[in-house]
Each structure stands twice: as C-alpha cells, then as structure tokens.
Amino acid sequence: MIDYMVGYFESFFQNPSGSVTHLAMAIGLAIGFGGVWLTAYWPPLFRKPRLWAVLVGSAFLTPAAICFIQIPLQIWTGQALIHFWSNETLMRWIPLAAIPSILLTGLVQEGAKLVPVVVYWWRSGKNIDPKLGLAIGAVAGAGFAILEAQWVHNQMFASGWTWGWVQTYGFAALFGFWERFFTVAAHIGFSALAGYGLAKGWGWQFYLVASGLHGLLNYGTVLWQAGLLADLHVEIYIAVLGALVTAWALWLRWRKTTAEPGPEPEAEAETETEAEVSTP
C-alpha cells in the first residue's frame, strides 16, 4: 500500500504523455481556469506576499493528505464494510455504501487546504477581517485546484485526447475540461467559505460545511456509478453545484457590511482592514 500511495503522490508532478506540448497545455489550461475564478475574489496577492505561500502550501499539502491520509482511511473503511456485507450487496447499495468514503474525501481535502489558512490566521494574531479570511481561503483552494487540474488534463492527453475527438464526438469530447473548469470553481469556493468561517469565529462549523459540500460534489460520481445519472447529467450536476457555491462565497466577499457600533479608534481600524482587502 505504501508503494501505491507514494506512486499516486508522484503522479501529481509527472508528465504521463511525455509530450512537452501536452504538459504546457495542461498547465496553461489549469492556470487559466484557476485565474478566471480566483480573480472574482480579488485576493490581495501583491499587497500580501504571504498569500503566495498559502497557495503553494495548499498545492503540496492537499495531494499529500490525499495519498497518505485519505487513501488509507478509504481502504480501511472499505475493508470494514466488506467484513459485514458481501461485495455484491455493497454494489447493489452503492449510493449508501459509498457515503463514508465520500465524506472522507471532503474532510481530508478541506482540512489540508485549510492548514495554510490557519497558519496565516495564527500568525496574524487570530484576528483578521472575515472578507480577508475568505480571500485567503480562496487562494488556498486555487493552489490545489490548479495542481489537480493540470494532473487531470495530463491524464486526458496521455489517454490519447486530441482536438479530432471534438469533430468525432462533439461537445462530449470536452466533458473532461468542462468538469474541471467547474471543479476548480468548487474547490476555490469551498476553501473560501472555510476561510471566512475561521476569521468569523465559526471555524469548525464552516469547515464541516465546506467538507460536506465537497463530499456532495464527489457524490455525483457515485450516482453515475449507480446508473442514476448519465455522463451529461454528471457534468450539469458539477457545474450547478460549483456555480452555487461560488455565488455564495462571492456574495459574502462583495456584500456591503454595516460597521458595528464601538469605540472610534477600533471602528477606524476595522474600516482600514476591510478597505485593504476590498479595493483592487
């Protein structure tokens, strides 16, 4: 199992197609997808250089957590289920049997993405504006989302994908890119909500919300395996969920807030902090 985990982790940083052109396209598309969604949050990446550490930290911590925490937990969970029920029974009841494994994906991945956000919050004296916390969370989400997107794109190119597939299969040939575009949005949105909750003093509550939404996103694959959703339905499912999560996070990011009454110096400090993160 250790060899499998190590190999899986290394695959995030490999070029399976062996083509420099495909690698450049995979990375370029991933950065483009991440840039489109992250720009909507307008994080202060250049005024606060430490945010780049958050982005890079998430990009390395999350795949490590997937390989060395999530995979073993899912294997042990599967073994426990097989101990009580046969494989045939589990496959027949896969929409229910898969729930523990699906929940683990959200808990582990959102926890890993939140680690650099917590470090930033801790080093800031555990006192940051909620909108800044949301922006920091969005940056963390983008870090892993971009890395995962280039990994998925590389797998697609390695499988033989070319533009000729579009002429043969039409829009269906673009399902992989469509899915990844909205999955990137979802990853950013989940982490943004977790970062907002942390700064607001609702850290564990919003972490569970983000983890639950993450699990709900992955549950679309289970519904597909059970034959309850077709390929197109899964793509619509992912797009709708990604768009709704993004809309919620962006509403929190850009909504106008009324300053709470308090001493004048503290009110001024709060206004300056919010202005720093809200203005381009």
Secondary structure, 3 states (H helix, E strand, C coil): CHHHHHHHHHHCCCCCCCCHHHHHHHHHHHHHHHHHHHHCCCCCCCCCCHHHHHHHHHHHHHHHHHHHHHHHHHHHHHHHHHHHCCHHHHHHCHHHHCHHHHHHHHHHHHHHHHHHHHHHHHHCCCCCCHHHHHHHHHHHHHHHHHHHHHHHHHHHHHCCCCCHHHHHHHHHHHHHHHHHHHHHHHHHHHHHHHHHHHHHCCHHHHHHHHHHHHHHHHHHHHHHHCCCCCHHHHHHHHHHHHHHHHHHHHHHHHCCCCCCCCCHHHHHHHHHHHHHHHCC
